[in-house]
Amino acid sequence: MPSASRPASDRRTVLAGGAAGLLLFTLGGCDKLMTAREAREQGADFRNLTAQETRTLEAFGEVLVPGATEAGIAHFVDANLVRPHADCLLTIRYLDVPPPYGAFYAAGLKALDDLARASAGKGFADLDGAGAADLVRPMLAGQMSGWNGPPAPLLYLAVRSDAADLVYGTPDAFERLGLPYVAHIEPPTTW
């Protein structure tokens, strides 16, 4: 039951926010609609991801798509893990993986972290750029000796797609790239 400091969020408000690129985050005990980038900048709470999963996901996203951490990849994934399946914006939803998706991300990020510890003696988030890239490079081909998680190419594809959407899929990103943003349906606001 919502407390006085945490108002109830109705489906209409959440869906309207989603259409504008906004997701529901908790900040200072109150739910607030904001972008994943804003949630990261303002230090919004995580509801699903652990601190270690957050660090690993941000480092992994950054290897796959530079700028993913700043764009709020961990907040984006975390916020979508609590959404109903029909409203989930994660790429994994379209890759024939049954919900809920939290276990997929937890197992995949743990496998990536464990592989880094086995091969380099430290967690994935603690690897330098070259070390992290060397570990990630064989993922897409499924050539991960010692991998103990969901299919590595599937994790790679899901995280890379979500990171690319966050970094490059906005009108502001198109402007930074010097490209015209030609959407089939213009979003009501930039995100």
Backbone torsions as a table, in degrees:
resi	resn	phi	psi	omega
1	MET	NA	133.7	-178.9
2	PRO	-66.1	142.5	175.4
3	SER	-90.2	175.2	-179.3
4	ALA	-63.0	-31.8	-178.9
5	SER	-87.4	-6.0	-178.9
6	ARG	-129.5	89.3	-175.6
7	PRO	-65.2	152.1	177.2
8	ALA	-66.7	139.3	177.3
9	SER	-105.2	122.8	178.6
10	ASP	-91.7	161.3	-176.4
11	ARG	-58.5	-38.9	-178.5
12	ARG	-61.7	-43.6	180.0
13	THR	-63.8	-44.6	-179.0
14	VAL	-65.4	-44.2	179.9
15	LEU	-66.3	-39.4	178.2
16	ALA	-63.2	-41.7	177.9
17	GLY	-64.5	-40.3	179.6
18	GLY	-62.1	-36.3	179.0
19	ALA	-65.5	-24.8	179.6
20	ALA	-97.9	10.7	-179.5
21	GLY	81.9	14.5	-179.2
22	LEU	-102.2	145.4	176.6
23	LEU	-126.2	164.9	-179.0
24	LEU	-90.7	122.8	178.6
25	PHE	-127.7	158.4	176.5
26	THR	-105.7	125.3	-178.6
27	LEU	-135.2	118.8	-179.8
28	GLY	61.3	32.8	178.7
29	GLY	82.1	-0.7	-179.8
30	CYS	-117.5	142.6	176.3
31	ASP	-79.3	138.9	-177.0
32	LYS	-145.8	137.2	174.1
33	LEU	-82.9	126.9	177.2
34	MET	-160.8	169.7	177.3
35	THR	-76.5	164.1	177.0
36	ALA	-62.2	-37.8	177.7
37	ARG	-61.8	-45.8	178.5
38	GLU	-63.9	-39.8	179.6
39	ALA	-61.1	-42.5	178.4
40	ARG	-65.6	-47.0	-178.6
41	GLU	-60.6	-36.7	-176.6
42	GLN	-92.5	-1.7	176.9
43	GLY	72.0	40.3	178.5
44	ALA	-61.3	150.8	-179.1
45	ASP	-68.5	152.0	171.7
46	PHE	-96.9	142.3	-179.4
47	ARG	-104.1	-25.1	-176.1
48	ASN	-122.6	-51.7	-174.1
49	LEU	-69.9	138.4	174.1
50	THR	-78.7	170.5	178.2
51	ALA	-60.6	-41.8	179.5
52	GLN	-66.8	-42.5	177.6
53	GLU	-62.6	-38.7	178.5
54	THR	-61.9	-47.7	180.0
55	ARG	-61.6	-44.2	-178.7
56	THR	-66.5	-44.2	180.0
57	LEU	-62.7	-43.6	179.0
58	GLU	-63.2	-43.2	179.5
59	ALA	-66.3	-41.5	178.6
60	PHE	-64.5	-47.9	178.3
61	GLY	-58.6	-37.7	-178.6
62	GLU	-68.3	-36.8	176.4
63	VAL	-65.5	-41.5	-176.6
64	LEU	-74.5	-42.2	-178.3
65	VAL	-142.8	98.6	178.7
66	PRO	-53.5	132.8	-176.9
67	GLY	102.8	-6.8	-177.8
68	ALA	-64.0	-37.6	-179.8
69	THR	-63.3	-50.7	179.8
70	GLU	-61.8	-33.5	179.4
71	ALA	-73.0	-12.5	175.3
72	GLY	93.8	34.9	-177.3
73	ILE	-53.9	-43.7	-177.7
74	ALA	-67.1	-41.2	177.9
75	HIS	-66.6	-38.4	178.8
76	PHE	-61.7	-49.5	179.7
77	VAL	-63.0	-48.0	-178.0
78	ASP	-58.9	-45.4	-178.9
79	ALA	-63.5	-36.1	-179.1
80	ASN	-77.9	-21.5	177.7
81	LEU	-67.1	-23.2	179.9
82	VAL	-96.8	-6.8	-179.8
83	ARG	-77.5	151.8	173.3
84	PRO	-59.6	149.0	-177.1
85	HIS	-49.2	-44.4	-177.0
86	ALA	-65.1	-21.0	-178.3
87	ASP	-105.2	-3.4	-176.9
88	CYS	-66.8	133.3	-178.9
89	LEU	-101.6	3.6	-178.7
90	LEU	-72.6	142.0	178.5
91	THR	-59.1	-32.6	-178.0
92	ILE	-55.5	-27.5	179.0
93	ARG	-58.6	-31.0	-175.7
94	TYR	-97.7	5.5	-175.6
95	LEU	-108.8	25.5	174.2
96	ASP	62.6	31.3	173.6
97	VAL	-102.2	125.4	-178.4
98	PRO	-71.0	143.1	175.8
99	PRO	-74.6	164.9	-1.8
100	PRO	-75.7	154.8	-171.7
101	TYR	-94.3	-9.1	-178.5
102	GLY	-56.9	-41.9	-179.4
103	ALA	-65.2	-37.3	178.0
104	PHE	-60.5	-50.1	-179.1
105	TYR	-66.1	-42.6	-179.9
106	ALA	-60.6	-47.1	-178.9
107	ALA	-67.4	-40.8	-179.6
108	GLY	-66.9	-43.6	179.8
109	LEU	-68.5	-35.7	176.2
110	LYS	-65.4	-43.6	178.9
111	ALA	-61.0	-41.6	178.6
112	LEU	-64.6	-44.4	179.0
113	ASP	-65.4	-43.3	178.6
114	ASP	-62.5	-41.0	179.2
115	LEU	-63.4	-40.9	177.7
116	ALA	-63.8	-42.5	179.0
117	ARG	-64.2	-40.2	-179.4
118	ALA	-68.6	-37.4	-175.7
119	SER	-93.0	-29.3	-175.0
120	ALA	-123.4	-6.1	178.0
121	GLY	78.9	12.0	176.8
122	LYS	-152.7	162.2	-178.4
123	GLY	-64.7	159.2	-177.1
124	PHE	-56.9	-42.4	-177.7
125	ALA	-65.5	-17.9	-179.1
126	ASP	-95.4	-2.0	177.3
127	LEU	-75.3	150.1	173.6
128	ASP	-75.2	171.5	-175.6
129	GLY	-55.9	-44.5	-178.5
130	ALA	-68.2	-41.5	179.2
131	GLY	-63.8	-41.3	178.6
132	ALA	-66.8	-42.9	179.7
133	ALA	-64.0	-40.2	178.5
134	ASP	-62.9	-36.2	179.5
135	LEU	-72.4	-36.5	-176.2
136	VAL	-80.0	-32.6	-173.6
137	ARG	-48.5	-46.3	-178.4
138	PRO	-78.6	-1.5	-176.6
139	MET	-61.9	-45.3	-174.5
140	LEU	-62.6	-32.4	179.2
141	ALA	-84.5	-4.3	-179.7
142	GLY	72.1	23.4	-177.5
143	GLN	-100.3	57.5	-175.2
144	MET	-107.6	92.1	177.6
145	SER	-67.1	126.2	-179.4
146	GLY	89.3	4.3	179.9
147	TRP	-71.7	130.0	-179.5
148	ASN	-132.3	69.0	-178.7
149	GLY	-159.7	-166.3	176.6
150	PRO	-62.6	165.6	-178.2
151	PRO	-50.9	123.7	-176.7
152	ALA	-57.9	-41.9	178.5
153	PRO	-61.8	-32.9	179.9
154	LEU	-68.7	-43.4	176.9
155	LEU	-62.9	-45.4	178.6
156	TYR	-55.7	-52.5	-177.6
157	LEU	-61.5	-44.3	-178.0
158	ALA	-63.7	-49.5	-177.1
159	VAL	-69.8	-40.5	179.7
160	ARG	-63.4	-42.4	-179.6
161	SER	-64.6	-43.9	179.1
162	ASP	-66.4	-39.8	178.5
163	ALA	-64.2	-42.9	179.4
164	ALA	-63.8	-40.8	176.8
165	ASP	-59.2	-43.6	-178.6
166	LEU	-68.6	-42.1	-175.2
167	VAL	-79.8	-41.2	-172.3
168	TYR	-113.9	-10.2	-172.0
169	GLY	-92.8	21.4	-179.1
170	THR	-115.1	157.1	176.0
171	PRO	-56.7	-39.4	179.5
172	ASP	-63.4	-38.9	179.0
173	ALA	-65.5	-41.3	177.5
174	PHE	-60.8	-40.9	178.9
175	GLU	-63.0	-43.7	178.1
176	ARG	-61.0	-33.6	-179.9
177	LEU	-82.1	-7.3	-179.2
178	GLY	74.4	27.7	-179.5
179	LEU	-113.0	148.1	175.6
180	PRO	-72.4	139.2	176.4
181	TYR	-93.4	108.9	-176.5
182	VAL	-118.5	86.4	-179.5
183	ALA	-88.4	147.6	174.6
184	HIS	-61.8	-43.3	176.0
185	ILE	-129.7	117.6	-179.8
186	GLU	-64.7	133.4	175.4
187	PRO	-67.6	148.7	-178.1
188	PRO	-66.3	-26.3	176.8
189	THR	-143.6	162.7	174.4
190	THR	-80.2	159.9	179.2
191	TRP	-133.7	NA	NA
